[in-house]
Amino acid sequence: MNAQMQSGTALKILHIIPRFIGGGPERSLLAFVAQERVVGTANRHAVVILDVPVSLHMLVAARKLGVELVIRPERDALTRLIEETDIVQIHFWNHPAMATLLRTLAFPPARVVVWSHVLGIHAPQVLTEDVVLFGDRLVVTSRRTLGSAGARHARQHDIPIHYVPGVADMSRLDGFVPRQHDGICVGYIGVVNETKMHPRFAEMSAAIRAPEIRFVVCGGGGGEAHLRSRFSALGMADRVAIRGVIENIREALEKFDIFGYPLADDTYATSEKALQEAMWVGVPPVVFPHGGLRDLVENERTGLVVTTEQGYSDAIERLAHDTGLRCRLGEEARRFARAEFEPARWSRVSNELLRAMMDEPPRTREPCPGAGDSAAANFVRSLGDQAGPFATALTEPVEASRRRAAANEQIAAASRLLANGEGGVAHYCNAFPDDPDLRFWASLISEAAARRRAAHQETRSPSGPV
């Protein structure tokens, strides 16, 4: 066994992450470091951030933990950092900056673990073969990811796979005490936009007629004003509070009776820290079985799992009117969360995994394929086996007009997540604005969305169809 592992000598770990604005992966990274500090592990952590902006709050939190942040380093500087580290941890999700780095930087000898923060089975967040083969080991944050194409390739190439959920900093919840408040409060904490939330979040809430039930939405994501407008149009303005980004989640959770967390059906969510936090303090959740959530909530035991819009509204009303059920599900949710998501447990697992890698020699590796290809071609490559119409539109000859036209129609109808989410068409088009194919696909989607909005306005007009 390696002497470093035997002695417990501190490891030098270099994290490479697409951004640092306060999302789940960034918070999880710092939560692991914080837990190391609690138990006295002296690993040294540096974080390379590939894209800006960087959240001031996250920057301060990292510095308090002694984590060095390196923002958008030059390639020579990044190469030196890799040479000087023991283990490189690639925090993966589909992001143009991460894709570009993996395709253009020839790593010096290194030990590399690919840590997937996405489910990896839906476009645009696909765990591809190229990414998996870049690492010496693969870590997934949802057991469902074990069924992804990337995980299958890892097994075929004898790359070890480990399950380590992203964890939350549960110290943020210390001192939690439920607070008295009027009525029944259904709370949501998380990303607020239509790429994450269920597209009919407002409508499902409005279907809940009981006047004593009110709703609180906490979080940012750019969709706050639109959501507020939708609630207002539904006559719900006096029953909904949209608070934006909050840092004191304990204070919010103390006034929640129910955690209403309906996500879009193509969500790439894995171990969802907001859901963990609500369950940790015994707030019973209502969710759809989308993404990794199906493994986090057991119907009628630790929460309610629904499959239809009406089912969601009914579940909220059921919990609101049954105090005993709320207490029973909340207590079971708390027990489950404290067993499954105990930060100390997973910190030990993570540290053991990293130390075991020290028995493996560093190796060189070639960049992922695609360095000389167009941005559109690399966007298609990033979608792996989910590229579908984008691959057809890019590769079919012009004379195959029927097939290209059909592909373009499918692209125009892309989901909100694929169109506008992280790693989607708009994200890549903004990163590579000179690529004609990306611009064309973005225009197809934009024009289709404009037509849908116009049709919706027409149906709502008094002079339009009834």
Order of alpha helices (4+ residues) and beta strands (2+ residues): alpha-beta-alpha-beta-alpha-beta-alpha-beta-alpha-beta-beta-beta-beta-alpha-beta-alpha-beta-beta-alpha-beta-alpha-beta-alpha-beta-alpha-beta-beta-alpha-alpha-alpha-beta-alpha-alpha-alpha-alpha-alpha-alpha
